[in-house]
């Protein structure tokens, strides 16, 4: 289980997270929603150890891990904008990551699952944004992580790839994995989420099971926070 306790992250006088506490559970897909600048990505990056909080802590299996790194071998991460060395071929990227994670055997079926074998000999610089997203998705699931963190996973994917990713996310839930994702899409959330956490200005506005969620109320939250209307449809 992943927990964040009283997390605060400030950049000067600007507060990205303000005393946020959340428990994330195995076998549950938690969607974190909110307008741009609400603290969603900062929260994910703090869990990943990419951002050090101003105060508070991140716990993995009830052990504080802030400032540590070994727990990250249990995490899979799909960033909103994937970034790989542009001169490398896809197969070279996969080989590099496998060498970095030499204590874990990769599930090589993920390359086929996400269809990246079709362009595995292409350089990253030759790929479209959607192709890079598929590479990123394959890597996120390739090492059978216990916790899967997905930042806007559907962004840039074609409908078929988005469907394949959704099926994989649901498979991981059935395996009792902990899945945390951010999204601006009510459609994506309605298909996947067991629970919705809404952030606004670095604070939790509400934290509810999806089946107790009033979608009209959620849409109104977005409108009141001046979210871009088409993004949440």
N, C-alpha and C positions, 0 to 999 in steps of 0.2 A: 504493500500500500504506500502511496505517496501522500504526504501531508505538507501543507504550508501553514506556518504558525506566525501570526502577527507580522506578516511581511510588509515592509515599507521600503520603497526605493525612491530616492529623491535625486534630482539633477539640479543642484543649486536650490532655488526657491520652488522649482517645479516638482510636484510629487506625481510619479508615474503609478505607484502603488501606495495605498494608504491603509495600513493595518489590516491586511487581507489574511484570513484564515479559512482553509478549505481542506477537506479530506477527499481523496480520490480512491475508489474501491475497485478491486478485481471484478471482472465480469460486468463492468458498467462502462458505457460510453458517455462521457461528460462533454457537453458542448459549451464553450465559453463564447458568449456573444457580447456585443457592444459596439458603439461607434468607433471610428478611427481615433486613435489617441486615448482610448479608455484604459489601456494597460494590459490588453490581452497578450500581445507578443512579449512584453516585459515579464509577465507572469510565467509564460512558457520558458523563456530564456533563463529565468531565475531557477526554475526547476531543473533545467539542463545544466546549470552551473556556468552558463555563458555570461550571466549578469550576477554580480555579488550584491545582495540586498544591503540597504543602509542599516536596517535592523530586522529582527525576526529570523526565522530559520526554515529550512527545508528538511523534511525527515523522509527517509526511505526505510520501510519496515521498522518504524519507531526509533530509528537511529539518526541523529543530526548529521547531515552531509554537506552543509554549507562550507565551501572552501576545499572540499574533498573531490575526488574524481573517480575512484574505483567503482562506485555505484552506477556510473554511467554505462558500464558494460551491459547493464540490464535494460537500457533504454534504446528505443528506436525513434528516430526523429526525421520528419519530413518538413523542411522549412518552406515558407511561403514562396521564396524565390531561391531555387537551387543554384549553387555556385560550384562549378568544378573547373579544374585547369583546362582552358580551352584547347590547348594543343594536344591533349591526351585523347586517345580513342576510348570509347565506352568500355571496352574490355580491359583497357589499361587502368581505368578508374576503379573498376571492380576488383582487379588484381591488387591495386594499391590499398584499397580499404581492407581487403582480405589479409594482407600482410600486416596492417596496423592492428587488426583484430585476430591475431594468430592463435589465440586461445579458444576461438570459436569457429566451428565449421559452418560455412555458409549454406543456406538452403538454395541450391542453384536452380531450383524450379521457379524461383521468383522472377528470373530473367524471362522465362517463357510465359509465366503468368501475366506479367505486365507488357509482354510483347516487345521487349527491348532486344531480343535476339535478332530482330529484323534489321536493326541498325547498329549492332554491337561493334562493327568494324569502322564506324564513322567517328570522326573527331567531334568532341563536344562543340566546337565552334560551328560545326555544320548542322547541328540539331536545332529544331524549332523549340519554342518554349514548352509546348506540350510534351515533346519527346524528353526534354530534360526533367520535367515533372515525373514522367514514368520511370526514368532512371532513379530519381530521388525516392519514389514510392517503393521500388524494388529493394533499394538499400535499406530503407526504414524497416522492412519486414524480414530481411534476409537472414538475420542472426537470431531469430526467435526471441525477441525481447519480451520481457515481462510487462514493461510499460511502453506504450506507443503514443508519441506526441506528434500531432499533425497540425501545422499552422496553415490554415486556409487550403486544405488538401485538394479541393475541387477546382481551384483557380487555374485556368489555362488548359484544363483537360477537355478533350472532346467527349461527347456523350457516352461512347462505348467505354473509353478508359475510365471515365468517372463512375460508370456502373461497375466495372471490374474492381475498382478501388473500394467502392461501397460494400461489395460482396466480401472482399478481404477483411475489411474492418469488422463486419458482422461475424465472420468466421473467428476472428481473434477474440471477440467478446465471448463466443461460445467456449473458447478455450480458457476462459476466466482471466484474460489479460485485462490490464487497466488501460483504457483508451481515453486520451484527452485531445480534443480538437477545438480549434477556433473556426468560426464561420460567420459570414455575413448573409448566408443563404438560408432562408426559412425552409425552403424545399429540402435542402441537404440535411438540415437539423431534424426536420420532421421524419425523414426516412431513417435516421441513424440514432438520434440521441435518446438516452434513457433519462437524462437529467440536463437541465439548462441553468447555467450561471450567467447572470447579466452584470457586466461591469460598466460603470460610468465614472469618469474622472478618478480612476484608480480605486474605486470603492465597489463593494458588492451591493447591487440594487436588490437582487433577489436570487435565490438558489432553490429550485423546485424540480421535482420529478416531472418529466415531460408530460405524463398522462394527467397531471394536475394543472398543466399550463394552458392559459387562455391566449390563443395565438393572436387574437385581435388586440389584447392588452400588450403583448410583446411588440407587435407592429407599431402601436402607439408610442411605446418607449423609444423605438428607433426614430419615429417622426419627431418626438419631443427633443431628442438629442441631435436633431438635424442630420441624421444619417441620409445617405444618398438613396432615394426611394427605390430605384431599380435594383440595387444591390441586395435588398432583403427579400425580394420576391422569389 
